[in-house]
Amino acid sequence: MDALDGKKIKDAAISGDEGNIVSFEMQANKAINYSFRWTEGISAQYGDPKDFSFDDVQHSIRVVSDSIPKVELVRPVSDGLATVAKKIRIAGKASDDHGLGQAWLVYQIDGSADTRKPIMDFEGKKGGNIELIWDISEDIEDLKPGVKVSYALEVKDLYPSPEGTVPHLRRSIARQIEVVEPERYLQWYRSELAAQNDELKRARDIEVTASSKVKQLKEQENESQ
């Protein structure tokens, strides 16, 4: 049996207990159309093989370029302040069409060069969550008020990059914290908490108003019947 693309491109193998599996291997570096040319085994032994050959339906292989990974920093949702004892709860998610490899936390101190902290290895999974509780004092020496730290998530896929090329990496949006004295941090925290409570109150008021309007509409509908 042959695999054809206008001409013979590969010998195809027949396998399976009943001889009903046909396969061939080749590098798909371009789009191709192919079909299988079958030769009837028993009848071809008693005549010209070409009289007992026929082509199967045509199949297609479409080659698409590998896309770079996707990564999203889900939490924290904004920049903020911190003390030297701060532990930052970081959460994110990543995906890739080929499969994910290593994930890092990438951070810069006062605009310095990148430092990478390994978080996890996806081991070829096509997607998943990233979670980390980052004790900044363990990784940053001489941490003190006034220091600003920017950080983001970065992931790599497992697409085999040719030698001399840059691997497929993707970095999330960055967040920033500023290290401050405990008193200032407490003031900021109370302010953020009050703002969140106000937002919750507004959302609750909107929900109550909407519920009241729906109730009024239902009462009017019943009165009109």
N, C-alpha and C positions, 0 to 999 in steps of 0.2 A: 504494500500500500504506500502511496506517495502523498505528501502534502504539496499543494500546487498554488502558485501565485502567477498564473500565466505560464509559468515554467516550473519545473520541479525545484522545490526549495529544501525539502527534507524528507528523509525516510520516516515513515510513521510506523509505530509498533502496535501490534494487536496483543491485548492481554485480557485477563479475566478468566474465570472458570469456563465461561461459555464463549470466550473469544469476542465479547461485545464491548470492549473498552479500547478505544483508539487514542493514541497520544503521540506527541512529538515535542521536542524542546528546541527553542531558539531564542536569541536575544531580541527583544522587541524594542529596537531603537528607532523605528519609524512605523508609520501606519501601513498595514498590509491587508489585502483581501486574500483569503485562502479557501481552498476546498480540498476534499479527499478524493483521490482516484482509486476506485476499488477494482480489483481484479478477482474474478470468481475463481476460487481455488481448484475445485475438482474438474469443472468443465475445461479450464484452461490447460489442463494436462493432456487433453486429447485434441487440441487445435491451436490456432494462433492466439496467444494471450491477448492481443489487441482486440480480438473479436469478442472477448469476454470482459472488457473493461468499461467502466462508466464513471462519470464525475458526480460527486455529491453536490448538495446545495452549497452556496458560497457563504462564508463567514467573514467577519471583519474584526480587526484589532485596531483600536484607536489609541494612540500614544499621547498622553498628556504630561506636561511638565510638572515636576514636584513643586508643591507650594510650600512656603515657609510656615513654621508653626504659628499657632495662635495662643496668646497668653493674656490673661486678664487679672489685674490686681483687684480683688473684690473688697477686701478689708485691709487697712482702714480706708474709709471713703473720702478722707480729706487730710490736709496737713494738720499739724498740731504741736503742742509743747510736751516736754518730758523732763523728768528729773534724772539724775545719774543712776537711780535704781529702777528705772522704767523697764518693764517687759512689754514688748509690742506684740499683740496678737495679729498675725498676718495670715490672710487667706486668699487663695486665687484658684484659677482653673486654666487648663491648657488642653490643646488638641492639635492633631496633625494627621494628614491623610496617609502618611507613610509609617508613622510610629514615632513615639517620643523617647528621648534618652534622658540626659541629665537635666535637672532643674537647679537653679542657683538663686540666692539672694545677692543682688549686686548693690553695693552702697559706696557713697563718696562722702568724705569728711571735709567740710568747708571747701567743697569744689575740687578736692584732690582727685588723683587717679582712682579708677574703679578697683574695688576689692570684691572678690567673689567668695561667697560662703555656700558650699554645697548643701542642698536641702534634701533631695531625693532623686532616685533614678526610676523612671517610668518603665524601664525594661521592655520597650517596644509597644506598650499600650498606646492606643490611638487617642486617649483622652483620660482626664482624671482631675482630681482636686489637689491643691497644694495647701498645706497647713504648717504653720511654724509659730512658736512663741519665742520671740527674739529677745534675749537678755543683752541689751546693747553694751553693758559694762564688761561683758565677757570678751567681746570682740574688739572693742575700741579702748585703747590705752589712754590714760590721762584724760578721761572724760570729765568735763567740767562745764559749768554754766557759760553760755555764749557759743558753744559748739553747735554747728548745724549739720545734720546728717540727711542726705537724700538717699532713697532706696527704691528698688524696683525688683520685679521677678524676671528671670530670664530662663528660656528653655531652648533645648537643642533637639532636632529630629535625628533619626537614624538613617537618613538618606545617604548612601555612600558617595561622599564628595571626592572627585578626582584629586590626585595629589597636586598640591600647590594652590588649591582653591579654598575659599572661605566656607566653613560649614554653615548649614542653615540654622541661624539663631534668631530668636525673636524676644524683644524686651517689652515689658508692660509699661504703662504710664507710671511715672515716679511720684512718690510722696516725700514730704520733708518734715522732719521734727527739729525743733530747737530746744536745746537743753537749758533749763532755767532753774532758779532757786525754788525750793519747795513752796515758799509763800506765794510766789507768782503763779506756779503751776496750780495751786489750790484755787486761786482766784479765777484762773482760766477754766478750770474744770467745773467750778460752780456756774460760771457764765454759760458754758456749753450745755450743762445739764438743764439750766433754766430755759435755754433756747429750745432744747428738745421737748421739754414739758409744754412750752407754749405751742410748739408745732403739733403735739399730740392733742392739746386742748382744741386748737383750731380744727383739726381733722375730726374730732369728736363732735364739735358744734355743727360742722357741715353735714355729718352723718345724721345727727338728730334733726336738722332742718329738712334734709331730703326725706327722712322717714315720715316727718309730719306732713309734708306735701303729698307723699304717696297715700297716706291715710285719708287726707282730705279729698283726693281724687276718687278714692274708692267709695267714700261716703256720698259724694256727688253722683257717682255712677249708680249706686243703689237707690238714691232718691229719685233718679230719672226713670227707673224701671217701673 
